[in-house]
Amino acid sequence: MRTRRLTAGLTVLFIAALLIFDQAQSEPVNRFQQPATIALGSGQAAGGAHCAALPE
């Protein structure tokens, strides 16, 4: 029982440390430069998927 709590605690600490490290190293998100989440009928081309590789 003690080993399970130790392992779970170390795992939670590792994930928290990883999230804090990632947040400290990344640039702040500029939400005005993000692509549209849903681009239905907006005229924007699809990007980031296999359908984006189609010839124009």
C-alpha positions in Angstrom: 0.0 0.0 0.0 2.8 2.4 0.8 4.6 1.7 -2.5 1.4 2.5 -4.4 1.0 5.9 -2.7 4.6 6.7 -3.3 4.4 5.8 -6.9 1.2 7.8 -7.4 2.6 10.8 -5.6 5.8 10.8 -7.6 3.8 10.5 -10.8 1.6 13.4 -9.9 4.6 15.5 -9.0 6.4 14.6 -12.2 3.4 15.6 -14.3 3.0 18.8 -12.4 6.7 19.6 -12.9 6.4 18.8 -16.6 3.4 21.2 -17.0 5.1 24.0 -15.1 8.3 23.5 -17.1 6.3 23.6 -20.4 4.4 26.7 -19.3 7.6 28.5 -18.3 9.4 27.7 -21.7 6.5 28.4 -24.1 5.5 31.8 -25.4 2.2 33.3 -24.4 -0.7 32.4 -26.8 -1.9 35.3 -29.0 -5.5 34.3 -29.5 -5.9 36.8 -32.4 -3.3 34.9 -34.5 -4.8 31.4 -33.9 -6.6 29.8 -36.8 -10.4 29.5 -36.7 -11.6 26.5 -34.7 -14.6 26.0 -37.0 -14.1 27.4 -40.5 -17.4 26.3 -42.1 -17.9 28.4 -45.2 -15.2 30.9 -44.2 -13.2 30.4 -47.4 -10.1 29.3 -45.5 -8.3 26.3 -46.8 -8.0 23.3 -44.7 -4.6 22.9 -43.0 -2.9 20.3 -40.8 -4.6 17.2 -42.1 -4.3 14.7 -45.0 -7.0 16.6 -46.9 -4.7 19.7 -47.0 -2.3 17.9 -49.3 -4.8 17.9 -52.2 -3.7 19.9 -55.3 -5.3 23.3 -55.7 
